[in-house]
Amino acid sequence: MAIKDVTVIIDVERPTPLLGFGKPLILGSSTEGKPYKTYNLDSLDGVKADYGVGTEEYKAAAAIYAQGDHAPKEIAIAQRKNGTEPETIDQVLARVWGEDFYFLTATTTDDAEVDAIAAYVDLENYRQFFTRSDDPVRIAAFKAKLYKRSTMFEHDDIVKYPEAALIGRCGSAPVGSLTWKGKTLAGIQPMDINGTELKAIHDRGAITYVTKAGDNVTSEGKTVSGDFIDSIHGQDYIKYSIEYEVQKLFNRAEKVPYTNAGIAQIESKVRTVLQRAAKQGLIDIVDNIPQYGTTFKSRANSDAAEIAARTYTGGEFWYREAGAIHDSIIRGQVRISA
């Protein structure tokens, strides 16, 4: 866990009726386990040297690498020890959690292990987990847990790691620049299904890969709870960016005084991040005005005990998500000549 003096809390207000943000970690397992290690993805030679072509870790890395120019520059791989004195899922995740990655996928498809990973990611309320299955019953049971930060990829050929391919296609794009629906995945074959079968997959909380208008594309871009993958990615990016920028202010300034001027320095960092997020497409813009705001209490309105403790908790911000269009209904009218 990074050492820091800044904590950002985001509450998602729902309407009524840079660092590692594209880097994936592949979590495998072996008798002895292996530590977290980063691999440059200019080629798969490094992964091949450490894991070998036939391993599940290599297959997952190859699915990411196959996405070509969309693939991230780096990936990471770690293994859980499952031999003598095996690590639990919680233990291996605690071991790697302080490392540099954002997206997580695993070679395992064991129900208990997949559930444990999803539960850990939700509890930490940071990062996203992608998994795969070809079993509708297991997928429906996974949805019932309503994991906010886990995406289930249903496919009849899970050996090809379709969820890793999806991370490779979308994960390293600038945050806010794309939605995860409608993306073509190199090396993955579309499911031969009809509309009714696709609806059943979505009802189970999964996404899949299908053909639409002659193009092979991902069918949706949601986690099992129904949250949009890019929305969660954006929220995490803004939270991290504000923490990072304000921490840098504390690190570099000789002193941030507990005055209105000092408070304004903190607010300025927050507004800089929000402005950048608006330019990246994360925040709605109306008539050229980004839809965000900040409210920072003055020193006079701050709690005396907090002033004495040198703690400032009077800062708040809000923003309206830009979102994306995933579906459309267009009505037409035929006019008959008299």
CORJO-V55091 format. One record per residue. RES is the residue in one small letter. PHI is phi in whole degrees, 0 to 359 (999 if undefined). OMEGA is omega in whole degrees, 0 to 359 (* if undefined). NEAR is the number of other ideal C-beta (glycine too) atoms within 8 Angstrom. Layout:
# CORJO-V55091
RES PHI OMEGA NEAR
RES PHI OMEGA NEAR
This chain:
# CORJO-V55091
m 999 181 4
a 294 176 4
i 277 185 3
k 205 178 7
d 250 187 4
v 236 176 9
t 232 178 5
v 249 179 9
i 243 179 4
i 248 171 7
d 258 179 4
v 274 179 5
e 269 185 5
r 268 177 4
p 293 177 3
t 289 195 3
p 355 * 1
l 999 182 6
l 248 177 6
g 75 186 7
f 280 172 11
g 235 187 10
k 270 179 15
p 266 171 17
l 245 173 15
i 262 181 15
l 256 178 17
g 249 178 16
s 205 177 10
s 199 183 11
t 303 183 7
e 263 184 6
g 74 177 14
k 216 179 10
p 287 175 6
y 301 178 10
k 213 179 9
t 267 178 8
y 235 172 11
n 290 187 8
l 262 172 13
d 298 174 4
s 208 178 6
l 260 185 10
d 299 181 6
g 296 178 9
v 294 180 13
k 299 181 10
a 295 184 6
d 271 188 8
y 237 181 11
g 87 187 6
v 295 185 5
g 277 184 4
t 280 178 9
e 294 178 7
e 299 179 13
y 294 180 14
k 299 179 11
a 294 178 14
a 297 180 17
a 295 178 11
a 296 177 16
i 290 182 16
y 300 183 10
a 297 183 11
q 281 170 13
g 63 183 6
d 297 179 4
h 279 186 9
a 293 178 13
p 292 178 12
k 286 182 7
e 224 168 9
i 229 175 14
a 230 177 15
i 225 173 17
a 217 178 17
q 236 173 11
r 277 177 14
k 282 180 13
n 238 178 9
g 267 177 9
t 295 184 4
e 50 184 4
p 295 174 8
e 277 169 10
t 281 176 7
i 301 180 11
d 299 181 8
q 292 181 9
v 291 178 14
l 292 175 11
a 297 180 7
r 293 184 10
v 258 191 12
w 298 180 8
g 278 181 5
e 275 186 9
d 269 173 7
f 198 175 12
y 233 180 12
f 272 182 13
l 234 169 13
t 226 186 15
a 224 178 12
t 286 182 9
t 286 169 8
t 236 177 7
d 297 185 6
d 305 184 8
a 296 181 6
e 290 178 10
v 296 177 13
d 299 181 10
a 295 178 11
i 295 181 16
a 300 180 15
a 295 180 10
y 296 181 11
v 296 177 15
d 296 181 11
l 296 178 6
e 288 178 8
n 57 180 5
y 200 182 5
r 74 180 11
q 225 182 14
f 248 178 14
f 238 180 14
t 224 187 16
r 215 176 13
s 196 173 13
d 245 185 8
d 248 182 6
p 303 181 9
v 293 179 6
r 295 181 9
i 294 178 15
a 298 179 10
a 293 178 9
f 294 179 18
k 298 184 12
a 300 179 6
k 281 177 10
l 55 177 7
y 294 183 14
k 287 191 9
r 250 180 12
s 236 178 16
t 247 179 14
m 257 178 15
f 255 178 16
e 270 181 13
h 202 180 13
d 273 178 5
d 225 185 9
i 283 177 12
v 298 182 5
k 278 179 12
y 56 181 13
p 298 180 15
e 290 176 12
a 291 176 15
a 299 180 17
l 296 177 15
i 299 179 13
g 297 181 17
r 284 190 13
c 247 193 12
g 298 186 12
s 266 175 10
a 293 177 9
p 308 183 5
v 301 181 10
g 98 186 11
s 270 182 7
l 209 168 7
t 250 187 9
w 271 176 12
k 272 174 12
g 77 183 8
k 252 179 11
t 274 183 7
l 247 178 13
a 294 176 9
g 86 180 8
i 246 179 13
q 271 179 7
p 289 176 8
m 286 177 10
d 269 185 3
i 225 177 8
n 259 183 5
g 298 179 5
t 295 179 6
e 293 177 9
l 295 178 12
k 300 180 8
a 296 178 9
i 297 179 15
h 295 178 11
d 296 177 6
r 280 178 12
g 89 183 12
a 254 168 13
i 242 179 14
t 209 185 13
y 232 188 14
v 222 176 11
t 255 176 7
k 230 180 7
a 53 177 3
g 84 180 4
d 251 175 7
n 274 188 10
v 215 173 12
t 293 188 13
s 279 180 11
e 203 180 9
g 220 186 12
k 238 169 10
t 280 183 14
v 293 179 14
s 276 180 8
g 98 175 6
d 285 180 9
f 277 182 12
i 302 183 13
d 291 178 12
s 293 178 10
i 296 178 13
h 302 180 12
g 294 179 13
q 298 179 10
d 295 181 12
y 296 180 14
i 293 179 15
k 301 181 10
y 298 184 12
s 297 179 12
i 293 178 14
e 303 182 12
y 295 184 10
e 293 180 12
v 289 176 12
q 299 177 11
k 298 176 9
l 300 179 12
f 298 183 10
n 291 191 6
r 263 181 5
a 283 173 8
e 299 179 2
k 193 169 5
v 258 188 9
p 290 176 6
y 277 178 10
t 229 177 7
n 299 179 7
a 293 178 7
g 293 177 11
i 298 179 16
a 296 177 9
q 297 179 11
i 295 180 14
e 300 180 11
s 299 178 8
k 295 179 13
v 297 182 14
r 292 176 11
t 297 178 9
v 296 181 12
l 295 178 15
q 295 178 9
r 297 179 9
a 297 177 16
a 296 179 14
k 294 180 6
q 277 178 10
g 94 180 8
l 277 187 13
i 243 180 14
d 298 177 10
i 234 180 10
v 239 182 6
d 51 178 4
n 68 180 4
i 248 177 6
p 298 185 10
q 269 174 10
y 212 179 13
g 202 179 6
t 225 173 11
t 223 180 7
f 237 180 11
k 297 175 8
s 288 176 8
r 300 183 9
a 298 181 4
n 262 180 6
s 271 181 12
d 290 183 6
a 299 180 6
a 295 178 6
e 291 177 10
i 299 180 10
a 296 181 6
a 274 182 6
r 61 177 6
t 243 179 5
y 245 181 10
t 237 187 6
g 267 182 9
g 264 176 13
e 222 174 7
f 215 175 12
w 217 171 7
y 206 177 15
r 255 182 8
e 298 176 9
a 288 180 10
g 68 181 7
a 202 176 8
i 265 179 5
h 257 182 8
d 219 180 4
s 210 170 4
i 241 182 4
i 239 181 4
r 260 178 4
g 232 180 4
q 223 177 4
v 262 180 4
r 256 182 4
i 268 178 4
s 294 180 3
a 289 * 2
